[in-house]
């Protein structure tokens, strides 16, 4: 039975990965900075309280592990100093601890599509983004993941650690996917002429690109992301590779928004936003090499969220 260490076990993806591992018969150790939360799997996993930057305790945490799933990370709006400490220094400490092991465990490193510059971006992409696309982060979080990946490549080459880099697109719970339409996360980027467009309570927000073109986004239901992690853990071909992880297909807000509005008895309101550009991640490599088959299209995630809210 393989022994797996999971960092970031209480995060959005980790909360789904740990029970999947336990179901498959893995012995799971989770590394937490705080006392364990009331998750259903807490009594079935070994829980240790360790800081990512604590050298000695990290060595103890990885000592008898066959693999490490490194999901711990901090995203905006956290200050850049905190992002640096967790995402860059924390990843370095994990890699250091693994390098000192005689038998090197496999490492799964959670990277991001923010390494490419997606969503809030400098310009539009003319084609689906593949793993060999240039990395051009425009926020410090994206830079932290580029540096994390570069450190992974270094430790892979110099210390022979088998490493898989997973570039997750914006990964959300079903309820959070519903919030994309109901809580208008692009509100702060509204064009001057459209400010106030989404102030009315209860409407469905439909963001457009600044020139008025439909905005297409590619996200991932967290349940698909968790499956991708387990596939990458078990694939013999995965080490040494980077994989885009995203949902089955991108979606247009102008198509999904009105359909959602009709279902919940409200209206969809379009508004132009500065600095957003349509994008799509190619997941063909993950399909071919990992057998990744994401199940949750946007409307299925929204249906689950509405059903849960009603319940």
C-alpha positions in Angstrom: 0.0 0.0 0.0 1.5 3.4 -1.0 2.0 6.1 1.6 1.0 9.6 0.4 1.7 13.0 2.0 -0.7 15.7 1.1 0.0 19.4 1.7 -2.9 21.8 1.4 -5.3 19.0 2.4 -8.0 21.4 3.7 -7.8 23.6 0.6 -10.3 23.6 -2.3 -8.7 20.7 -4.2 -7.2 18.9 -1.2 -10.6 18.4 0.5 -11.6 16.3 -2.5 -8.3 14.5 -3.1 -7.8 13.1 0.4 -11.1 11.1 0.5 -10.4 9.8 -3.1 -7.0 8.5 -1.9 -8.5 6.8 1.1 -11.2 5.2 -1.0 -8.4 3.7 -3.2 -6.6 2.2 -0.2 -3.7 4.6 0.1 -2.3 5.4 3.6 -2.6 9.2 3.8 -0.7 11.7 5.9 -1.9 15.3 5.8 0.2 18.2 6.8 -1.7 21.1 8.4 -0.6 24.4 10.0 -3.6 24.5 12.3 -5.6 21.9 14.3 -7.6 19.6 11.9 -11.0 20.8 10.7 -14.2 18.6 11.0 -13.6 16.9 7.6 -15.1 13.4 7.1 -11.7 11.9 6.5 -9.9 13.3 9.5 -10.1 10.1 11.5 -8.9 8.0 8.5 -5.8 10.0 7.8 -2.7 10.7 9.8 -2.7 14.4 10.7 0.5 16.2 11.6 0.9 19.9 12.3 3.9 21.2 10.4 4.9 24.5 8.8 6.0 24.4 5.2 9.1 26.4 6.2 10.0 24.2 9.2 13.1 22.3 8.0 13.3 19.6 10.6 9.6 18.8 10.8 9.4 18.7 7.0 12.1 16.0 6.9 10.1 14.0 9.4 6.9 14.5 7.4 8.4 13.1 4.1 10.6 10.5 5.7 8.6 7.3 4.9 6.4 8.6 2.1 6.1 7.1 -1.4 4.7 10.3 -2.9 4.0 13.9 -2.0 1.0 15.8 -3.4 1.9 19.5 -2.9 -1.3 21.4 -3.1 -0.5 24.1 -0.4 -0.5 27.6 -1.8 -1.8 31.1 -1.3 -3.6 33.1 -3.9 -4.6 36.8 -4.3 -5.8 38.9 -2.5 -3.1 37.6 -0.1 -0.1 40.0 0.1 2.9 39.2 -2.1 5.0 38.5 1.0 2.7 35.7 2.1 2.6 34.3 -1.4 6.4 34.3 -1.5 6.7 32.6 1.9 4.2 29.8 1.1 4.4 29.3 -2.6 8.1 29.8 -3.2 10.0 29.2 0.1 7.5 26.5 1.1 8.0 24.6 -2.2 11.8 25.0 -1.9 11.7 23.4 1.6 9.6 20.5 0.3 12.0 19.9 -2.6 15.0 20.1 -0.2 13.5 17.5 2.1 12.8 15.2 -0.8 16.3 15.6 -2.3 17.8 14.3 1.0 15.9 11.1 0.8 17.8 8.1 -0.6 14.7 6.8 -2.3 13.1 9.8 -3.9 9.2 10.0 -3.6 7.2 11.2 -6.6 6.1 14.9 -6.2 3.0 16.3 -7.7 3.3 20.1 -7.8 0.1 22.2 -8.1 0.9 25.0 -10.6 -1.6 27.3 -12.4 -2.8 28.7 -15.6 -1.8 32.0 -14.1 1.7 31.1 -15.4 0.4 31.8 -18.9 -1.5 35.0 -18.2 -5.1 34.1 -18.6 -8.4 35.9 -17.7 -7.0 39.2 -16.6 -4.4 39.4 -19.3 -2.3 41.6 -21.6 -3.9 40.3 -24.8 -6.1 37.6 -26.3 -5.0 34.1 -27.2 -5.6 33.2 -30.8 -5.6 29.5 -30.1 -6.0 26.9 -27.3 -3.1 27.2 -24.8 -0.9 24.1 -24.8 1.7 23.2 -22.2 4.5 24.4 -24.5 3.1 28.0 -24.6 5.3 30.7 -23.2 4.8 31.5 -19.5 4.1 35.2 -19.0 2.6 35.8 -15.6 1.0 39.2 -14.9 0.4 38.8 -11.2 2.9 37.8 -8.5 0.9 34.6 -7.7 1.5 33.5 -11.3 5.2 34.4 -11.0 5.4 32.3 -7.8 4.2 29.3 -9.7 6.6 29.9 -12.6 9.4 29.9 -10.0 8.0 26.8 -8.3 8.0 25.0 -11.6 11.5 26.1 -12.4 12.7 24.8 -9.0 10.9 21.5 -9.7 12.8 21.2 -13.0 16.1 21.9 -11.3 15.5 19.3 -8.5 14.3 16.8 -11.1 17.5 17.1 -13.1 20.0 17.5 -10.3 18.5 15.3 -7.6 16.5 12.8 -9.7 13.1 13.5 -8.0 10.2 12.3 -10.2 8.0 15.4 -10.5 4.6 16.0 -12.2 3.6 19.6 -12.7 -0.2 20.2 -12.9 -1.3 23.5 -14.2 -4.8 24.0 -12.9 -7.2 26.5 -14.5 -9.5 28.4 -12.2 -10.8 25.5 -10.0 -14.0 26.0 -8.1 -16.7 24.2 -6.1 -20.1 24.0 -7.8 -21.4 26.8 -5.6 -18.5 29.0 -6.4 -19.2 28.5 -10.1 -22.7 29.7 -9.5 -21.2 32.8 -7.8 -19.4 33.7 -11.0 -22.8 34.8 -12.3 -24.5 35.9 -9.1 -21.7 37.7 -7.3 -20.0 39.4 -10.3 -16.3 38.9 -9.5 -15.4 41.0 -12.5 -17.3 44.1 -11.0 -14.0 45.9 -10.2 -13.0 45.8 -13.8 -16.2 47.3 -15.3 -15.5 49.8 -18.1 -16.3 53.4 -17.0 -19.4 53.6 -19.2 -20.8 50.4 -17.7 -20.2 51.1 -14.0 -23.2 50.3 -11.9 -24.6 47.9 -14.4 -24.6 45.0 -11.9 -25.7 47.0 -8.8 -29.2 45.6 -9.0 -29.7 42.7 -6.5 -30.5 39.3 -7.9 -29.4 39.7 -11.5 -27.1 37.4 -13.4 -23.9 39.2 -14.4 -22.6 38.6 -17.9 -19.1 40.0 -18.5 -18.1 41.1 -22.0 -14.6 41.9 -23.2 -13.9 45.7 -23.3 -14.8 45.9 -27.0 -18.2 44.3 -26.4 -17.2 40.8 -27.7 -18.4 37.8 -25.8 -16.1 36.7 -23.0 -15.2 33.0 -23.0 -13.7 31.4 -19.8 -12.3 28.0 -19.0 -12.7 26.7 -15.5 -12.6 23.4 -13.7 -15.1 21.8 -11.3 -13.0 20.8 -8.3 -14.3 17.2 -8.6 -12.6 16.9 -12.0 -9.4 18.5 -10.6 -9.3 15.9 -7.8 -9.6 13.0 -10.3 -6.7 14.5 -12.3 -4.5 14.5 -9.2 -5.1 10.8 -8.6 -4.5 10.0 -12.3 -1.2 11.9 -12.2 -0.2 10.0 -9.1 -0.8 6.6 -10.6 0.4 7.3 -14.2 3.8 5.8 -15.0 4.2 8.3 -17.9 3.5 11.4 -15.8 6.9 12.2 -14.2 8.9 14.9 -16.0 5.7 16.3 -17.6 3.5 19.3 -17.2 -0.2 19.0 -17.7 -3.0 21.5 -18.2 -6.0 20.6 -16.0 -9.3 22.2 -16.9 -13.0 21.4 -17.5 -14.3 19.6 -20.6 -14.6 22.9 -22.5 -14.7 26.6 -22.1 -18.0 28.5 -22.0 -19.4 31.9 -23.1 -21.1 34.0 -20.4 -23.4 35.4 -23.1 -24.7 31.8 -23.7 -24.8 30.4 -20.1 -25.9 33.6 -18.3 -29.3 34.0 -20.0 -30.0 30.2 -19.5 -29.2 30.5 -15.8 -31.3 33.6 -15.5 -34.3 31.9 -17.0 -33.9 29.0 -14.6 -33.9 31.1 -11.5 -36.4 33.7 -12.6 -34.3 36.8 -13.1 -32.6 38.6 -15.9 -29.1 38.6 -17.3 -27.2 41.9 -17.6 -24.3 42.3 -19.9 -21.4 44.7 -19.1 -18.0 45.4 -20.6 -14.9 44.8 -18.5 -11.3 46.1 -18.8 -8.4 43.8 -19.3 -10.3 40.5 -19.7 -9.7 38.3 -22.8 -11.2 35.0 -23.8 -9.0 31.9 -23.4 -9.0 28.1 -23.5 -6.6 25.6 -22.1 -5.8 22.5 -24.2 -6.2 19.4 -22.1 -5.4 17.0 -24.9 -2.1 16.0 -23.3 -3.8 15.1 -20.0 -6.4 13.2 -22.0 -3.8 11.2 -23.9 -1.2 10.5 -21.2 -3.2 10.4 -18.0 -6.6 9.2 -19.3 -8.1 12.4 -17.9 -11.8 12.7 -18.8 -13.4 15.7 -17.0 -17.1 15.1 -16.5 -18.6 18.4 -15.3 -19.5 20.9 -18.0 -20.6 24.4 -16.8 -24.3 23.7 -16.9 -23.9 20.5 -14.9 -22.0 22.2 -12.2 -24.6 25.0 -12.1 -27.4 22.4 -11.8 -25.6 20.8 -8.9 -25.2 24.1 -7.2 -28.8 25.1 -7.6 -30.0 21.7 -6.4 -27.8 22.0 -3.3 -29.0 25.5 -2.6 -32.6 24.4 -2.9 -32.0 21.4 -0.5 
